[in-house]
Amino acid sequence: MNHAVRNVAASAVGALALAVSALAAEADKPPVQSAGPSSFSRERAEDVCTREPRSQWLPEAEMRLLAEFRGYKIATFKIANGSCYEIYGFKSGNMVEAYFDPVTSKLVRQNIAK
């Protein structure tokens, strides 16, 4: 196995370990949800996930992996309001819009389309 492949494998194992640890930390907390209207709400000014500098944020690829591990099927992934990772996609068969703290990966808010 060459050096580059070992680094990629080590990164994947590290990200998976981080995902498991993040899930364990959130296991006792109910998700923040709003059962809104038939479509997603627009971003609100008060949605601030973190005030930490971007140098402290999890890499986008790692956050995607964590979200997928938590059961999200990602259609769109972006930065919202300059302080959140935002996902549009599906979870448990429902269309969702989810906002995550990009430093801790904690779910801040989730809207479920009905």
N, C-alpha and C positions, 0 to 999 in steps of 0.2 A: 504494500500500500504506500503510495507516495505521500509526501509531506502535505500537499494541498488537500488531498482526500482525507487525511487524518484530521486536519484542522476543521474541515467542514463537518466531519462526523463528531468531533469534540464539541463544536458549536451547537449542533443539533441536540446532543445529549444534554448539554448545559441548559439550552432553552426549554427542553422537556422537563428537566428538574425544576426550573424556575416556574413553569406552568403548574406542575403538581403542587409546589409550595404555595403558589398564589391561590390555587383552588382550595387548598386546606385552610388558608387564612380566611377565605370568604365563605366557607361552608355553612357557618352559623348565621350568616347575614342574609335576609331576604333581598332580592333584587329591587332596585328602585325602578318603579314602573309607572307609566301613566297610560291608561286605556283611553287614548284620545279619539278624535273623530276618525272618519273613514280614511284619512290620509295622514301622512306624517306632519308634525308641527314644524314650523321653521325654527331655525336656531334662535335662542333667546339670549339677550345680552347678559343675563345673570348666570349663564352656563360657563363657569370658570372651573376647569378641572385641576389646574395647577398654576402656580406662579413661578415655578422653577425654570431656570434657563434651559434651552433646548439641549445643551451639552449634558444635562442630567436625564434626559428622556431615554426610554427604551428605544432601540432601533425599530423602525416601522415593521421590518420583517419579523422581528421577535414578537411584537404586539399582534401581528396577524396570526402567527403560530399559536400564541396564547388564546386568542379569540376562537380559533378553529378548534383547539383542544377543549374549550368550554362549550362547544356545540354550535357555534355560529357558522353559517355558510355565507361567506362574504361576497357581495355583489360589488360594493363600492367601499373603499377605504380612503379616508382623507383626514386632514387636520382641520378642526372646526374652531372658530373663534380664537385661533392662535394659541389655544391652551388645552385642547382635547384631541384625542384620536376618536374619530367618528366612523361607525360602520353602518352601512345599509345592507340588509341581507335577510336571512331567515334563521330562526331558531325554533326548534320543536314544532315545525310546520307553520309558524307564524312569521309574517313579514315584520321586521324590526328595524328600528333606528336606535343605535346604542352609542353612548358617549363614555369614554374611558379616560381615567387619569393616565397620562403618558409616562409618568414616573413610577407609579405603583401598580399599574394595570387594573386598578379597582374600577368596577362599574359605577359610574356616577349617575347616569339616567338612562332609562330605556323606554322607548315608545313602541307600542304594539299596534299595528294597523289592523283594523277589524273589517 
